[in-house]
């Protein structure tokens, strides 16, 4: 029976013997795309690119009932050719990022796949820990991008949009160097935090939603100071503040947090 399943499902059903905790279906040869057929590669790329398009279109609809933040500053009404090229290039490189995530998860001994291996530590504890460690890395990277000698070459492009409104499109309208590092910092967080595969999938999905919300002008909040979309929105107007992407923990600790006040211009 195992031989029959292997012949039908091909490389998608090949078990990675080096990782005893991996899923018998999903461990396959995720760590080696050379075993994939062209059709499987195409389907994988389509799913990732379609996911970006879903984030762009669905997130604003799901949160449409929330109030909107006032527009303070000049809006970038039309994308130039450079903006469009950056967005499309970043989406394409996102396919590689997702593959590398699956590759690491397939090979890592600290990432568990089986439902029976879900614990309090690798789910409930790991999820917020991933956000905390990611923003630790991201705040350092983001602060570096604002160094005067570096800012004009990379991060200045993203700050052309003072009042972001387009969600995922405005979020991805960044220099490719900035996008690549920012994306792979999510994977860096996983190397620090042992997590179940489902936990990391939830982390990546939440990351996509929150990053889009940061650029929609929708005033979305998670209680107890966990998350507010206005934090990043203010950063677009006051660049030397609120460097965190999802949380303000490190900004509070490092003195760069700024509250969004009605009279801020």
Secondary structure by P-SEA (a helix, b strand, c coil): caaaaaaaaccccccccccccccccccccccccccccaaaaaaaaaaaaaaaaaaaccccccccccccccccccccccccaaaaaaaaaaaaaaaaaaaaaaaaaacccccccccccccccccaaaaaaaaaaaaaaaaaaaaaaacccccccccccccccccccccccccccccaaaaaaaaaaaaaaaaaccccaaaaaaaaaaaaaaaaaacccccccccccccccaaaaaaaaccccccccccaaaaaaaccccccccccc
